[in-house]
Amino acid sequence: MALDHYVTLGRSGLRVSPFALGAMTFGTDPGGAGCDVAESEKILATYLERGGNFVDTANFYTNGHSEKILGDYLAARPGLRDRVVLASKFFFNMFPGDPNGGGAGRGSIIAQLDESLRRLQTDHLDLYWMHNWDRHTPIEETMRALDDLVRAGKIRYIGFSNTPAWVTAQAHTTAVLKGWTPLIALQVEYSLLARTVEGELAPFARDQGVALTPWSPLKNGFLSGKYRRGAQVTDSARSAYVGGPTEADYDVIEAVAAVADDLGTTPAAVSLAWLRAREGTVVPIIGARRVTHLESNLAGLEITLTDAHRRALDEASAPDLNYPAPMHGAQQAMLQFAGTTVDGVSSEVYPPLLASNVRY
């Protein structure tokens, strides 16, 4: 596997690298953990030279500086923009005091897109994400506005991020029924330390052929290999404001480290390989503040986990999912199929419930 072994993003004609490059760290912003222009360009150049083509940013990242860095870089290299799948996001208000400066209303979406296109020095985005749910705007207004922008040629495809499953399903179904542009991808928090997406959003995505693009696939660096139980991490730019792993997190971190040792690779590579092997189309977003971080993450394309490795990681990181997810697993199969095998799935008989075939 390599960055130039492309995958199709959801039910679309858009081909992207198996890892996207996240540009949240591009640029400097007071209180942030970004990198300067020179290092940002080195990271971008390394990713593109390795065959990568999927770059993800947002209008809000480093207060617009991330988009500006990407725009300057692409504009200085004629022809490169057309070979890059460029994604950005709208929602967060960058204009204090203006209630229409953010959100997902029609006028706000159009204004935010125009500003992003200006900073990125391009006439279109390949993928435009809603960064968060605007509970004050009807979802039909948001989806119709996005469809109009697709028809105008200003964006090609659309996706949601950080949005409840019921809203996501409503939006996607409305678009399909009305002939508007549907969702092709969901940007979600997903890692071995954050698996609750498997309760609702991941099953929805598989059912509808929608891709997942996980953000924070290393959970704030907890899965990078630098964290060890009982040791203090001093070189993490995030540790000051995200804290450290919990004891339960360390159980997972140690399971990942054991698999990494067995394969002769890094915990970061194992964590990313695990995500890449999940069911459906899963394209992790890898971020970096240094070129060495990027190169370490790309090692996740070079390894293949065995079934035993996957089972060990699955068991160590098994999430507690909200109701009604716990009722839809093995117990449901047992009660529905009474110990038979259906569609290749075996269900074991639960003796106290099915001790006999007597019915009243």
C-alpha positions as semicolon CSV with decimal commas, in nm:
position;residue;x (nm);y (nm);z (nm)
1;M;0,000;0,000;0,000
2;A;0,121;0,351;-0,081
3;L;-0,020;0,703;-0,103
4;D;-0,062;0,659;-0,479
5;H;-0,278;0,348;-0,435
6;Y;-0,599;0,546;-0,444
7;V;-0,944;0,461;-0,311
8;T;-1,285;0,589;-0,420
9;L;-1,437;0,818;-0,159
10;G;-1,788;0,691;-0,087
11;R;-2,045;0,668;-0,365
12;S;-1,870;0,914;-0,593
13;G;-1,614;0,937;-0,871
14;L;-1,358;1,102;-0,643
15;R;-1,032;0,907;-0,602
16;V;-0,817;0,992;-0,303
17;S;-0,506;0,866;-0,127
18;P;-0,562;0,613;0,154
19;F;-0,438;0,875;0,403
20;A;-0,545;1,240;0,383
21;L;-0,310;1,516;0,495
22;G;-0,468;1,734;0,762
23;A;-0,359;2,097;0,754
24;M;-0,490;2,199;1,096
25;T;-0,130;2,248;1,211
26;F;-0,037;2,471;0,916
27;G;0,027;2,826;1,028
28;T;0,076;3,010;1,351
29;D;-0,204;3,132;1,571
30;P;-0,179;3,261;1,931
31;G;-0,234;2,973;2,172
32;G;-0,225;2,715;1,893
33;A;0,012;2,428;1,818
34;G;0,085;2,503;1,455
35;C;0,406;2,519;1,254
36;D;0,550;2,803;1,048
37;V;0,512;2,847;0,673
38;A;0,844;2,685;0,583
39;E;0,775;2,366;0,781
40;S;0,415;2,353;0,656
41;E;0,538;2,364;0,297
42;K;0,795;2,090;0,364
43;I;0,522;1,866;0,507
44;L;0,293;1,936;0,213
45;A;0,571;1,878;-0,041
46;T;0,668;1,546;0,121
47;Y;0,309;1,424;0,117
48;L;0,255;1,522;-0,248
49;E;0,591;1,379;-0,362
50;R;0,498;1,045;-0,208
51;G;0,185;1,037;-0,426
52;G;-0,064;1,189;-0,182
53;N;-0,348;1,392;-0,333
54;F;-0,604;1,454;-0,054
55;V;-0,548;1,768;0,156
56;D;-0,794;1,872;0,425
57;T;-0,823;2,212;0,594
58;A;-1,090;2,448;0,734
59;N;-1,158;2,818;0,731
60;F;-1,117;2,821;1,109
61;Y;-0,775;2,652;1,124
62;T;-0,513;2,897;1,255
63;N;-0,764;3,174;1,189
64;G;-0,747;3,129;0,811
65;H;-0,368;3,099;0,791
66;S;-0,386;2,729;0,702
67;E;-0,593;2,802;0,391
68;K;-0,363;3,091;0,299
69;I;-0,052;2,870;0,316
70;L;-0,215;2,606;0,094
71;G;-0,335;2,870;-0,152
72;D;0,006;3,031;-0,185
73;Y;0,179;2,695;-0,230
74;L;-0,058;2,572;-0,501
75;A;-0,072;2,905;-0,684
76;A;0,308;2,912;-0,711
77;R;0,308;2,573;-0,890
78;P;0,101;2,589;-1,210
79;G;-0,101;2,276;-1,276
80;L;-0,065;2,132;-0,927
81;R;-0,406;2,250;-0,805
82;D;-0,586;2,031;-1,058
83;R;-0,409;1,720;-0,923
84;V;-0,494;1,788;-0,559
85;V;-0,824;1,694;-0,396
86;L;-0,872;2,005;-0,183
87;A;-1,120;2,003;0,104
88;S;-1,222;2,274;0,348
89;K;-1,498;2,337;0,601
90;F;-1,755;2,595;0,707
91;F;-1,944;2,663;1,031
92;F;-1,728;2,844;1,288
93;N;-1,782;3,218;1,311
94;M;-1,467;3,420;1,237
95;F;-1,638;3,758;1,277
96;P;-1,709;3,842;1,645
97;G;-2,034;4,030;1,689
98;D;-2,186;3,913;1,359
99;P;-2,453;3,645;1,422
100;N;-2,453;3,556;1,051
101;G;-2,075;3,522;1,027
102;G;-2,090;3,148;1,089
103;G;-2,331;2,858;1,101
104;A;-2,500;2,670;0,819
105;G;-2,758;2,913;0,684
106;R;-2,765;2,984;0,310
107;G;-2,607;3,329;0,322
108;S;-2,344;3,222;0,574
109;I;-2,239;2,917;0,372
110;I;-2,198;3,124;0,056
111;A;-2,001;3,396;0,235
112;Q;-1,773;3,146;0,410
113;L;-1,706;2,962;0,087
114;D;-1,617;3,283;-0,096
115;E;-1,365;3,369;0,177
116;S;-1,213;3,020;0,165
117;L;-1,182;3,031;-0,214
118;R;-1,012;3,369;-0,188
119;R;-0,755;3,243;0,063
120;L;-0,702;2,920;-0,127
121;Q;-0,673;3,108;-0,459
122;T;-0,898;2,864;-0,643
123;D;-1,240;2,876;-0,806
124;H;-1,371;2,554;-0,651
125;L;-1,333;2,302;-0,370
126;D;-1,335;1,931;-0,440
127;L;-1,501;1,856;-0,105
128;Y;-1,681;2,095;0,130
129;W;-1,755;1,984;0,486
130;M;-2,007;2,115;0,734
131;H;-1,775;2,137;1,035
132;N;-2,047;2,105;1,297
133;W;-2,425;2,090;1,329
134;D;-2,615;2,418;1,324
135;R;-2,920;2,332;1,531
136;H;-3,076;2,674;1,459
137;T;-3,096;2,624;1,080
138;P;-3,331;2,378;0,906
139;I;-3,123;2,101;0,755
140;E;-3,319;2,138;0,429
141;E;-3,186;2,493;0,393
142;T;-2,829;2,376;0,443
143;M;-2,857;2,087;0,197
144;R;-3,030;2,297;-0,070
145;A;-2,767;2,570;-0,040
146;L;-2,488;2,312;-0,077
147;D;-2,662;2,158;-0,377
148;D;-2,688;2,500;-0,540
149;L;-2,313;2,550;-0,490
150;V;-2,243;2,212;-0,651
151;R;-2,461;2,306;-0,949
152;A;-2,278;2,640;-0,972
153;G;-1,945;2,455;-0,992
154;K;-1,803;2,611;-0,677
155;I;-1,786;2,280;-0,490
156;R;-1,780;1,923;-0,622
157;Y;-1,889;1,705;-0,329
158;I;-2,014;1,752;0,026
159;G;-1,963;1,588;0,364
160;F;-2,052;1,633;0,731
161;S;-1,832;1,644;1,040
162;N;-1,922;1,614;1,409
163;T;-2,295;1,587;1,336
164;P;-2,543;1,358;1,520
165;A;-2,641;1,042;1,336
166;W;-3,011;1,128;1,322
167;V;-2,936;1,467;1,164
168;T;-2,690;1,308;0,922
169;A;-2,943;1,045;0,818
170;Q;-3,217;1,306;0,777
171;A;-2,996;1,528;0,563
172;H;-2,871;1,246;0,342
173;T;-3,215;1,095;0,291
174;T;-3,368;1,434;0,212
175;A;-3,101;1,495;-0,049
176;V;-3,152;1,154;-0,209
177;L;-3,531;1,190;-0,223
178;K;-3,520;1,545;-0,361
179;G;-3,245;1,479;-0,613
180;W;-2,998;1,708;-0,434
181;T;-2,630;1,634;-0,383
182;P;-2,596;1,360;-0,116
183;L;-2,317;1,312;0,136
184;I;-2,015;1,111;0,024
185;A;-1,811;1,119;0,346
186;L;-1,825;1,182;0,720
187;Q;-1,533;1,332;0,909
188;V;-1,551;1,183;1,257
189;E;-1,337;1,127;1,562
190;Y;-1,228;0,765;1,535
191;S;-0,934;0,577;1,679
192;L;-0,852;0,284;1,902
193;L;-0,919;0,523;2,192
194;A;-1,240;0,669;2,046
195;R;-1,472;0,406;1,899
196;T;-1,820;0,528;1,994
197;V;-1,875;0,626;1,630
198;E;-1,935;0,253;1,580
199;G;-2,273;0,285;1,753
200;E;-2,461;0,486;1,490
201;L;-2,255;0,683;1,238
202;A;-2,028;0,402;1,118
203;P;-2,320;0,161;1,051
204;F;-2,503;0,442;0,867
205;A;-2,196;0,508;0,655
206;R;-2,157;0,140;0,561
207;D;-2,525;0,108;0,475
208;Q;-2,527;0,415;0,251
209;G;-2,184;0,372;0,094
210;V;-2,052;0,683;0,268
211;A;-1,680;0,700;0,352
212;L;-1,537;0,778;0,694
213;T;-1,239;1,012;0,727
214;P;-1,128;0,989;1,090
215;W;-0,976;1,292;1,258
216;S;-0,736;1,252;1,551
217;P;-0,660;0,891;1,451
218;L;-0,384;0,887;1,714
219;K;-0,606;1,047;1,982
220;N;-0,408;1,364;2,051
221;G;-0,083;1,169;2,010
222;F;-0,169;0,918;2,283
223;L;-0,121;0,636;2,027
224;S;0,198;0,779;1,878
225;G;0,429;0,570;2,096
226;K;0,558;0,851;2,316
227;Y;0,317;0,778;2,603
228;R;0,408;0,510;2,855
229;R;0,238;0,436;3,186
230;G;0,427;0,607;3,466
231;A;0,642;0,822;3,235
232;Q;0,600;1,192;3,169
233;V;0,575;1,333;2,816
234;T;0,743;1,670;2,774
235;D;0,758;1,718;2,395
236;S;0,386;1,718;2,313
237;A;0,242;2,052;2,204
238;R;-0,107;1,931;2,298
239;S;-0,036;1,800;2,647
240;A;-0,083;2,141;2,805
241;Y;-0,449;2,161;2,709
242;V;-0,570;1,804;2,649
243;G;-0,420;1,636;2,953
244;G;-0,286;1,282;2,944
245;P;-0,425;0,932;2,893
246;T;-0,641;0,767;3,156
247;E;-0,557;0,432;3,312
248;A;-0,807;0,268;3,076
249;D;-0,637;0,445;2,784
250;Y;-0,303;0,300;2,892
251;D;-0,448;-0,051;2,871
252;V;-0,514;0,011;2,501
253;I;-0,182;0,191;2,449
254;E;0,002;-0,111;2,589
255;A;-0,191;-0,350;2,365
256;V;-0,095;-0,138;2,064
257;A;0,269;-0,130;2,175
258;A;0,272;-0,511;2,203
259;V;0,148;-0,548;1,844
260;A;0,400;-0,288;1,726
261;D;0,684;-0,478;1,893
262;D;0,565;-0,801;1,733
263;L;0,568;-0,640;1,387
264;G;0,882;-0,436;1,435
265;T;0,706;-0,107;1,374
266;T;0,565;0,189;1,569
267;P;0,241;0,221;1,770
268;A;0,138;0,505;1,536
269;A;0,172;0,278;1,232
270;V;-0,028;0,002;1,404
271;S;-0,304;0,242;1,506
272;L;-0,338;0,380;1,154
273;A;-0,325;0,034;0,996
274;W;-0,606;-0,077;1,228
275;L;-0,824;0,211;1,109
276;R;-0,742;0,145;0,745
277;A;-0,856;-0,217;0,789
278;R;-1,200;-0,128;0,929
279;E;-1,506;-0,227;0,730
280;G;-1,610;0,011;0,454
281;T;-1,402;0,296;0,316
282;V;-1,197;0,456;0,593
283;V;-0,945;0,726;0,504
284;P;-0,764;0,854;0,815
285;I;-0,654;1,218;0,829
286;I;-0,293;1,239;0,943
287;G;-0,158;1,563;1,083
288;A;0,199;1,669;1,149
289;R;0,396;1,959;1,290
290;R;0,722;1,823;1,150
291;V;0,816;1,621;0,842
292;T;0,939;1,342;1,070
293;H;0,587;1,314;1,218
294;L;0,443;1,270;0,869
295;E;0,697;1,006;0,771
296;S;0,629;0,813;1,091
297;N;0,256;0,814;1,021
298;L;0,301;0,700;0,662
299;A;0,452;0,378;0,795
300;G;0,090;0,280;0,863
301;L;0,059;0,209;0,491
302;E;0,343;-0,041;0,496
303;I;0,212;-0,299;0,742
304;T;-0,074;-0,546;0,742
305;L;-0,223;-0,664;1,068
306;T;-0,290;-1,034;1,111
307;D;-0,629;-1,157;1,226
308;A;-0,478;-1,225;1,569
309;H;-0,344;-0,870;1,590
310;R;-0,680;-0,723;1,496
311;R;-0,862;-0,936;1,752
312;A;-0,621;-0,830;2,025
313;L;-0,667;-0,463;1,941
314;D;-1,044;-0,496;1,903
315;E;-1,079;-0,662;2,241
316;A;-0,850;-0,420;2,423
317;S;-1,032;-0,116;2,283
318;A;-1,392;-0,243;2,279
319;P;-1,617;0,060;2,337
320;D;-1,919;0,096;2,562
321;L;-2,190;0,202;2,317
322;N;-2,508;0,388;2,407
323;Y;-2,852;0,224;2,397
324;P;-2,982;0,068;2,178
325;A;-2,653;-0,051;2,029
326;P;-2,593;-0,317;2,300
327;M;-2,921;-0,484;2,198
328;H;-2,817;-0,529;1,835
329;G;-2,525;-0,768;1,865
330;A;-2,485;-1,133;1,957
331;Q;-2,789;-1,136;2,190
332;Q;-3,017;-1,018;1,910
333;A;-2,885;-1,287;1,676
334;M;-2,939;-1,552;1,943
335;L;-3,297;-1,444;2,012
336;Q;-3,385;-1,397;1,645
337;F;-3,230;-1,710;1,497
338;A;-3,244;-1,948;1,797
339;G;-2,903;-2,102;1,754
340;T;-2,912;-2,144;1,377
341;T;-2,665;-2,000;1,127
342;V;-2,806;-1,728;0,899
343;D;-2,613;-1,532;0,633
344;G;-2,297;-1,701;0,754
345;V;-2,340;-1,580;1,112
346;S;-2,385;-1,837;1,388
347;S;-2,601;-1,759;1,691
348;E;-2,557;-1,963;2,008
349;V;-2,862;-2,083;2,199
350;Y;-2,901;-1,925;2,542
351;P;-3,013;-2,222;2,758
352;P;-3,227;-2,040;3,018
353;L;-3,436;-1,880;2,744
354;L;-3,446;-2,170;2,500
355;A;-3,426;-2,471;2,729
356;S;-3,708;-2,641;2,549
357;N;-3,934;-2,594;2,252
358;V;-4,247;-2,583;2,469
359;R;-4,473;-2,291;2,378
360;Y;-4,787;-2,171;2,558
